[in-house]
Amino acid sequence: MNRYFIFEGADGIGKTTLAKNFAAKIGARFTYEPFGHTEETKRLRERALTHDIPQLAREYLLLANRDLGYQDLKKWLQEGDVVTDRSIISGMVYALSEGVPVDSWAGMAKPLLDKLLTEIAPIPTVILCTNDAYKNKDNPEDRYDGRGADFHDKISKSFEGVAGEMQFKYVRFKIDFNISPEENLKRLVGEF
């Protein structure tokens, strides 16, 4: 079975750059999750992430997006390695940060999580990215941009707890803004 790597961590810590570089280095397909590679997944993602809708409705839309995207993920994993920027772990972490009760979210997500781990993918390797600094993008459409270090620190701590609770194997990796993206990639590749 081909490998499935998930890059997780708070916004603005350099995870997307590292994930793209890692995918290129190992010859893997790179994608974002929630997915946005088909018209259906684009519409669901856009509706969930950029509209002012109730939080539970947002979570249902993001889970529907993942359900559609996982069909392609299954096919991609049959063809080769896959690297995703974010996963269902982010879904839970950010839902909890928005006040969605754990039981509500877990009840909605359990069928999809079971499907992911039994029908679609091997147990993924989660690369749990951390950083001492956060780069805000000054994007007014990003609900989490500009929230400050306390918020990002709380989110970072939540990722580890959720990854452990979901029983995913994970590697902690501290991204260093004081070195080049290439040097961070070299350090990460050395972990494997």
Residue, then its C-alpha position, 0 to 999 in steps of 0.5 A: m500500500n502506498r503512503y499517506f502523509i498528513f501535514e497538520g498544525a495551526d495556521g501561519i506556521g509554514k506547514t503548507t510550504l513544507a507539505k508541498n516541498f515534501a510531496a515534490k521531494i518524495g514524488a507524491r500527489f499533493t492536495y488540500e483537505p478539505f478538497g477543492h479539486t472538483e466542482e462539487t468539492k470546490r462549492l462545498r469548501e467555498r460555502a463552508l469556509t467563506h460564508d457566515i453560516p451556523q457552525l454545525a452547518r459549516e461542519y456538515l458541509l466540510l464533512a460532505n466535502r471530505d466524503l466526496g474527496y475521499q473517493d479520489l483519495k482512495k484512487w490516488l493512493q492506489e496510484g502512489d503516495v499522497v500528501t495532504d495539507r490538513s485532514i479530518i483532524s483539523g476538522m475536529v480541532y477547529a470545530l472544538s475551537e469554535g465551540v462545537p461540542v465534542d460529542s456532536w462533532a464526533g457523532m457526525a464524523k465517526p462514519l466518515l472517519d471509519k470509512l477513511l481508515t477501513e476502506i480508503a487509506p492506510i493509517p496515515t502518518v501525521i506530521l504535526c507541525t509546530n513553530d514558535a512564531y505565526k505569520n498572519k496573512d492579513n486575509p480578512e476572509d480567513r476566520y483564524d488570521g490575526r487571532g494572536a499567539d494565544f489562540h494559535d498556541k491553544i490550537s497547536k496543543s489541541f492537534e496533538g491531543v486529537a491526533g492521539e485520540m484518533q490513534f493516528k501515528y504522528v511525528r512532531f516537527k518544529i518548523d524554523f523560520n530562521i532557516s530556508p524552506e529547503e533546510n526545513l525540508k532536509r531536516l524533515v526528510g531526515e526524520f524518515 
